Amino acid sequence: MSAHEIPHVQPLPYQTMTPEETMLLNERHPRLGGIYPECNSGWFTIIDVLCAELQRQTDKYKAPQLVVTQVKQKFGTLRFHVACFDTATDEIADEGYASDTQVSLIAMAARLSARTCEICGRPGTMQEREWIQALCIEHAAN
């Protein structure tokens, strides 16, 4: 390689959401605590809608107030971990569980993520490479 050639650098195979997307999630859903997804931008809408629906369950149906403890991709699907928040002590509760509806919403988002390209958000399928990831035809080919 000559001094003028730029070496080809492989992009990291795994990216996270942009800081702007992360900030937007936290601005839209402040009562869910800090939301810092460890997944690509293609799942932004899934996470955004899930957060809105989880909070709606609390506000409208008196479901437990949840806080997000982790959002990541594992084995190709969205993993969305929450804890109950005790508004009386302003701390994460030692006890308590999400409502059945809240649990079902989280499960539905995980199932939807398996059919949504994690990179761009278009319809996708599970692809096994270095790790399992939901990808559209275009991103599966790259």
Buried (B, 14 or more C-beta within 10 A) or exposed (E): EEEEEEEEEEEEEBEBBEEEBBEBBBEEBEBBBEBBBEBBBBBBEBBBEBBEBBBEBBEEEEBBBBBBEEBBBEEBBBBBEBBBBBEEEEEBBEEEEBBEBBEEBBEEBBEBBBEBBBBBBEEBBBBEEEEBBBBBEEBBEE
